[in-house]
Amino acid sequence: MPGPKARDGKNKCRDLAPGTAKTIIENLIFLQLLRELKELNQGGSKGQSRHRPCSENPMTHLTSIRVSTDAQDTANRPGHILILFEKTGGGHLRLAEIIAEMLGSADTRISVVAGSDMLGDKTIDHIVNAWNRLIRSGLLRTADFTLNFFLRLFILPFLEVSARSQRFYDSLDAQAPDMIICTADGYGRSLGLYCGARNIPLVMAVSEISIFADLVCPRAIHLFCFQETADLIRSYDLGTGYFASTTDGNAPWRKRLGYLGRFFREFVLGYAGNPIYRDAGRQYPEKNHLPVHAIGPLAPRICHQAIDRDTFRRAHGMEPGVKTVLVASGSLGGKFVVDTVRALSKGFQGALNVVAMCGRCERTYRKVSALAGKSTPTRVYPFGYRDDFEAFIKAADCIVARPSAGTFMDSLIAKTPFLSLGRATSNDSGTLHIIRKYHIGKVCRRGRELVPELADLLNNLEKYRGNITAYLDRYPDSFEAQARALRDLVAGTGEIGRGTVLENGASRKH
């Protein structure tokens, strides 16, 4: 079997004690906080600001995005779309590359850039490493609280009003975009101020179903994959300081401290009534009418191409006539994969192919390989990191996985039912809601439910595949149809989807 790919040992997986992870993260946060406080005190109001956000009402928003077709204007300002992502996992880059593939043409220049690379900031690498180690170790609550909530509530506000904001504006000016599409967390507010001052359109592209406030921007059109996200985007009060204020790193320090105080009152002390996070499984009152567009699950063009399951299984050494289950946790591998494979090896009755995607974690690969050598009706096939992961999803009858948005969307397009355990970080919890609501898979509340729930799912595959087909009927039905819908949105027509689409507060039928 092919082993995991690794470069210079950097991708080796090591056990991390919870105390060690906590210490690393606390030190990282403390050092970053000291740096931003220093910048806040030194930034002051020295000199003339080079970037002044426009003074118009920040509650206003774009209602369309138009690409100029005037020859003279095109000659003066060539079309340049900047797609901004961040290196916090592969999902943001993946979505950026899909959008770039859909919008690519000879008349448009598209740049796909990581925000941290523009700034020359390596801090994000430490955050990503901490996240990956916690997820591999199964410490989901620690990862969720520290890196989803604590950073947003106590670090991000300082970054948004620090000297870093001007460096960010200067980096964007160097790119000279005519339009910005953002697939990353954390940049929404700063991009809104920049695009308002430069009078260029902004699209916030969201792959997650449940969202945080920094993915919402009053000046942007919001493009997302699942209609359920619309209600969450429109549940934020745009009159709060986070959305209404134009304060950034160029403001006087007293004004910046005032913004931080208001943010703390509204989102920290007032968290119960104004949470920074909105869960797709809950109902929230509508408080804005931002333009929102659902385009359906997005995946590369290759994911829409059919394969022959039996041929693929034979080519990779699997029994072709046996039910096949794919076990995955993105490219991380880790405890989830090992525990799931072990449970299926011991508890499943009857023949079963268990394909374990160990990602870049060598330790996971070794542990799963040891299970593969045992003689049981369940056959285990370990694989390392694969560039053709989507093909494995299509070749499987079912996928058991951590509910990340990218893997979930690939499974929908492949019409492969999804089974997940009920534990997930907040950014992935929306996947569990969709699975339950539309009966397109199963969610196990406890580990001991895994084997019986999987057996029931495998015995009713056609029912679940039919439910997936019915769910997807509300969205464009091919890569080409999605690409046309996205190009229409960029051109200003807003023609998204075949079902009910919310646009500027109104429902329409296509």
HUPEFEN-V366338 format. One record per backbone hydrogen bond with DSSP energy under -0.5 kcal/mol. NH is the residue of the N-H (numbers start at 1). CO is the residue of the C=O. E is the energy in kcal/mol with one decimal. If there is no record, write none. Layout:
# HUPEFEN-V366338
nh->NH co->CO e->E
nh->NH co->CO e->E
This chain:
# HUPEFEN-V366338
nh->8 co->6 e->-0.5
nh->10 co->7 e->-2.5
nh->12 co->9 e->-1.2
nh->21 co->17 e->-2.2
nh->22 co->18 e->-2.3
nh->23 co->19 e->-2.2
nh->24 co->20 e->-2.5
nh->25 co->21 e->-2.3
nh->26 co->22 e->-2.7
nh->27 co->23 e->-2.5
nh->28 co->24 e->-2.3
nh->29 co->25 e->-2.8
nh->30 co->26 e->-2.6
nh->31 co->27 e->-2.5
nh->32 co->28 e->-2.3
nh->33 co->29 e->-2.5
nh->34 co->30 e->-2.3
nh->35 co->31 e->-2.2
nh->36 co->32 e->-2.4
nh->37 co->33 e->-2.4
nh->38 co->34 e->-2.1
nh->39 co->35 e->-2.2
nh->40 co->36 e->-2.4
nh->41 co->37 e->-2.1
nh->42 co->38 e->-2.1
nh->43 co->39 e->-2.6
nh->44 co->40 e->-1.0
nh->46 co->43 e->-1.3
nh->53 co->51 e->-0.5
nh->60 co->57 e->-1.9
nh->62 co->219 e->-0.5
nh->65 co->489 e->-0.6
nh->68 co->66 e->-0.6
nh->74 co->70 e->-2.6
nh->75 co->71 e->-2.0
nh->76 co->72 e->-1.8
nh->77 co->73 e->-3.0
nh->81 co->109 e->-2.8
nh->82 co->80 e->-0.6
nh->82 co->179 e->-2.8
nh->83 co->81 e->-0.6
nh->83 co->111 e->-3.6
nh->84 co->82 e->-0.7
nh->84 co->181 e->-2.7
nh->85 co->83 e->-0.5
nh->85 co->113 e->-2.3
nh->89 co->87 e->-1.5
nh->93 co->89 e->-0.5
nh->94 co->90 e->-2.5
nh->95 co->91 e->-2.4
nh->96 co->92 e->-2.1
nh->97 co->93 e->-2.7
nh->98 co->94 e->-2.1
nh->99 co->95 e->-2.4
nh->100 co->96 e->-2.3
nh->101 co->97 e->-2.3
nh->102 co->98 e->-2.1
nh->103 co->99 e->-2.2
nh->104 co->100 e->-1.4
nh->105 co->108 e->-0.6
nh->108 co->105 e->-0.9
nh->109 co->79 e->-2.7
nh->110 co->108 e->-0.5
nh->111 co->81 e->-2.5
nh->113 co->83 e->-2.3
nh->113 co->111 e->-0.6
nh->115 co->85 e->-2.3
nh->118 co->114 e->-1.9
nh->119 co->115 e->-1.7
nh->120 co->116 e->-0.9
nh->121 co->116 e->-2.5
nh->122 co->120 e->-0.5
nh->125 co->122 e->-1.2
nh->126 co->122 e->-0.9
nh->126 co->123 e->-0.7
nh->127 co->123 e->-1.7
nh->128 co->124 e->-2.7
nh->129 co->125 e->-2.3
nh->130 co->126 e->-2.3
nh->131 co->127 e->-2.5
nh->132 co->128 e->-2.8
nh->133 co->129 e->-2.2
nh->134 co->130 e->-2.1
nh->135 co->131 e->-2.6
nh->136 co->132 e->-2.7
nh->137 co->133 e->-1.8
nh->138 co->135 e->-1.4
nh->139 co->134 e->-2.6
nh->140 co->138 e->-1.5
nh->143 co->139 e->-2.1
nh->144 co->140 e->-2.7
nh->145 co->141 e->-2.8
nh->146 co->142 e->-2.3
nh->147 co->143 e->-2.2
nh->148 co->143 e->-0.6
nh->148 co->144 e->-1.6
nh->149 co->144 e->-1.4
nh->150 co->145 e->-3.0
nh->151 co->146 e->-1.3
nh->153 co->149 e->-2.6
nh->154 co->150 e->-2.6
nh->155 co->151 e->-1.6
nh->156 co->151 e->-3.1
nh->158 co->155 e->-0.6
nh->159 co->155 e->-1.8
nh->160 co->156 e->-2.1
nh->161 co->157 e->-0.8
nh->161 co->158 e->-0.7
nh->162 co->159 e->-1.1
nh->165 co->162 e->-1.7
nh->166 co->163 e->-0.6
nh->167 co->163 e->-1.4
nh->168 co->164 e->-2.3
nh->169 co->165 e->-2.3
nh->170 co->166 e->-2.7
nh->171 co->167 e->-2.2
nh->172 co->168 e->-2.1
nh->173 co->169 e->-2.6
nh->174 co->170 e->-1.9
nh->175 co->171 e->-1.0
nh->175 co->172 e->-0.6
nh->176 co->172 e->-1.3
nh->177 co->172 e->-0.6
nh->178 co->80 e->-3.1
nh->179 co->80 e->-1.2
nh->180 co->201 e->-2.0
nh->181 co->82 e->-2.8
nh->182 co->203 e->-2.9
nh->183 co->84 e->-2.9
nh->184 co->84 e->-0.6
nh->188 co->214 e->-1.0
nh->191 co->187 e->-2.7
nh->192 co->188 e->-2.0
nh->193 co->189 e->-1.9
nh->194 co->190 e->-2.3
nh->195 co->191 e->-3.1
nh->196 co->192 e->-1.8
nh->197 co->193 e->-2.0
nh->198 co->194 e->-2.3
nh->199 co->195 e->-1.0
nh->200 co->195 e->-1.7
nh->201 co->178 e->-0.7
nh->203 co->180 e->-2.4
nh->204 co->221 e->-2.6
nh->205 co->182 e->-3.0
nh->205 co->203 e->-0.7
nh->206 co->204 e->-0.6
nh->206 co->223 e->-3.0
nh->211 co->278 e->-1.5
nh->213 co->276 e->-1.8
nh->215 co->212 e->-1.9
nh->216 co->213 e->-2.0
nh->220 co->217 e->-1.7
nh->221 co->202 e->-2.1
nh->222 co->291 e->-2.1
nh->223 co->204 e->-2.5
nh->223 co->221 e->-0.6
nh->224 co->293 e->-2.6
nh->225 co->206 e->-1.0
nh->229 co->226 e->-1.9
nh->230 co->227 e->-1.7
nh->231 co->227 e->-0.6
nh->232 co->228 e->-0.8
nh->233 co->229 e->-2.4
nh->234 co->230 e->-2.1
nh->235 co->232 e->-1.3
nh->236 co->233 e->-1.0
nh->238 co->236 e->-0.8
nh->240 co->237 e->-1.6
nh->243 co->240 e->-0.7
nh->244 co->240 e->-2.9
nh->245 co->241 e->-2.0
nh->251 co->248 e->-1.6
nh->256 co->252 e->-2.0
nh->257 co->253 e->-2.5
nh->258 co->254 e->-2.0
nh->259 co->255 e->-2.1
nh->260 co->256 e->-2.3
nh->261 co->257 e->-2.4
nh->262 co->258 e->-2.3
nh->263 co->259 e->-2.8
nh->264 co->260 e->-2.4
nh->265 co->261 e->-2.2
nh->266 co->262 e->-2.6
nh->267 co->263 e->-2.9
nh->268 co->263 e->-0.6
nh->268 co->264 e->-1.5
nh->269 co->264 e->-2.4
nh->270 co->265 e->-1.0
nh->271 co->268 e->-1.3
nh->273 co->270 e->-0.7
nh->274 co->270 e->-1.9
nh->278 co->211 e->-3.0
nh->282 co->279 e->-2.0
nh->287 co->234 e->-3.5
nh->288 co->234 e->-1.3
nh->293 co->222 e->-2.3
nh->295 co->224 e->-2.3
nh->295 co->293 e->-0.5
nh->296 co->225 e->-0.8
nh->303 co->300 e->-1.5
nh->304 co->301 e->-1.7
nh->305 co->302 e->-1.3
nh->309 co->307 e->-0.7
nh->312 co->308 e->-2.3
nh->313 co->309 e->-2.6
nh->314 co->310 e->-2.5
nh->315 co->311 e->-2.1
nh->316 co->312 e->-1.0
nh->316 co->313 e->-0.6
nh->317 co->314 e->-1.8
nh->318 co->313 e->-3.0
nh->320 co->318 e->-0.6
nh->322 co->319 e->-1.0
nh->325 co->353 e->-3.3
nh->326 co->398 e->-2.5
nh->327 co->355 e->-3.1
nh->328 co->400 e->-2.0
nh->329 co->330 e->-0.7
nh->332 co->329 e->-1.6
nh->335 co->136 e->-3.0
nh->338 co->334 e->-1.8
nh->339 co->335 e->-2.9
nh->340 co->336 e->-2.1
nh->341 co->337 e->-2.5
nh->342 co->338 e->-2.4
nh->343 co->339 e->-2.2
nh->344 co->340 e->-2.3
nh->345 co->341 e->-2.4
nh->346 co->342 e->-2.0
nh->347 co->343 e->-2.5
nh->348 co->344 e->-1.7
nh->350 co->348 e->-0.6
nh->352 co->377 e->-1.4
nh->353 co->323 e->-3.0
nh->354 co->352 e->-0.6
nh->354 co->379 e->-3.4
nh->355 co->325 e->-3.1
nh->355 co->353 e->-0.7
nh->356 co->354 e->-0.8
nh->356 co->381 e->-1.9
nh->357 co->327 e->-2.9
nh->357 co->355 e->-0.7
nh->358 co->356 e->-0.9
nh->358 co->383 e->-3.3
nh->360 co->331 e->-2.6
nh->361 co->358 e->-1.5
nh->362 co->360 e->-0.9
nh->365 co->361 e->-1.9
nh->366 co->362 e->-2.3
nh->367 co->363 e->-2.2
nh->368 co->364 e->-2.6
nh->369 co->365 e->-2.3
nh->370 co->366 e->-1.6
nh->371 co->367 e->-1.3
nh->372 co->368 e->-1.7
nh->373 co->369 e->-0.8
nh->373 co->370 e->-0.5
nh->374 co->371 e->-1.4
nh->376 co->374 e->-1.0
nh->379 co->352 e->-2.8
nh->379 co->377 e->-0.6
nh->381 co->354 e->-3.0
nh->382 co->380 e->-0.5
nh->383 co->356 e->-2.7
nh->384 co->2 e->-0.8
nh->385 co->359 e->-1.0
nh->389 co->386 e->-0.8
nh->391 co->388 e->-0.9
nh->392 co->388 e->-1.2
nh->393 co->389 e->-1.6
nh->394 co->390 e->-1.9
nh->395 co->391 e->-1.8
nh->396 co->392 e->-0.8
nh->396 co->393 e->-0.7
nh->397 co->324 e->-2.6
nh->398 co->324 e->-1.2
nh->399 co->417 e->-2.3
nh->400 co->326 e->-3.5
nh->401 co->399 e->-0.6
nh->401 co->419 e->-1.8
nh->402 co->328 e->-1.3
nh->404 co->402 e->-2.4
nh->408 co->404 e->-2.2
nh->409 co->405 e->-2.5
nh->410 co->406 e->-2.2
nh->411 co->407 e->-2.0
nh->412 co->408 e->-2.0
nh->413 co->409 e->-2.2
nh->414 co->410 e->-2.0
nh->415 co->411 e->-0.6
nh->415 co->412 e->-0.9
nh->416 co->411 e->-2.7
nh->417 co->397 e->-0.6
nh->417 co->415 e->-0.6
nh->418 co->440 e->-1.1
nh->419 co->399 e->-3.0
nh->420 co->442 e->-2.3
nh->422 co->444 e->-2.9
nh->424 co->422 e->-0.5
nh->428 co->425 e->-1.5
nh->429 co->425 e->-0.9
nh->429 co->426 e->-0.7
nh->431 co->428 e->-1.2
nh->432 co->428 e->-0.7
nh->433 co->429 e->-1.4
nh->434 co->430 e->-2.1
nh->435 co->431 e->-2.3
nh->436 co->432 e->-2.2
nh->437 co->433 e->-2.8
nh->438 co->434 e->-2.2
nh->439 co->435 e->-0.7
nh->440 co->435 e->-1.2
nh->441 co->435 e->-0.5
nh->442 co->418 e->-2.1
nh->444 co->420 e->-2.8
nh->449 co->446 e->-1.5
nh->450 co->447 e->-1.6
nh->453 co->449 e->-2.3
nh->454 co->450 e->-2.4
nh->455 co->451 e->-2.4
nh->456 co->452 e->-2.1
nh->457 co->453 e->-2.2
nh->458 co->454 e->-2.7
nh->459 co->455 e->-1.5
nh->460 co->456 e->-0.6
nh->460 co->457 e->-1.1
nh->461 co->458 e->-0.7
nh->464 co->460 e->-1.7
nh->465 co->461 e->-2.7
nh->466 co->462 e->-2.2
nh->467 co->463 e->-1.9
nh->468 co->464 e->-2.1
nh->469 co->465 e->-2.3
nh->470 co->466 e->-2.3
nh->471 co->467 e->-2.1
nh->472 co->468 e->-2.3
nh->473 co->469 e->-0.9
nh->474 co->471 e->-1.0
nh->475 co->472 e->-2.0
nh->482 co->478 e->-2.3
nh->483 co->479 e->-2.6
nh->484 co->480 e->-2.4
nh->485 co->481 e->-2.2
nh->486 co->482 e->-2.6
nh->487 co->483 e->-2.5
nh->488 co->484 e->-2.4
nh->489 co->485 e->-2.0
nh->490 co->486 e->-2.4
nh->491 co->487 e->-2.2
nh->492 co->488 e->-0.7
nh->492 co->489 e->-1.0
nh->493 co->488 e->-2.5
nh->494 co->488 e->-0.9
nh->496 co->494 e->-1.5
nh->497 co->495 e->-0.5
nh->498 co->474 e->-0.6
nh->499 co->474 e->-1.4
nh->501 co->508 e->-1.7
nh->503 co->506 e->-2.4
nh->506 co->503 e->-2.0
nh->508 co->501 e->-1.3
nh->510 co->498 e->-0.5
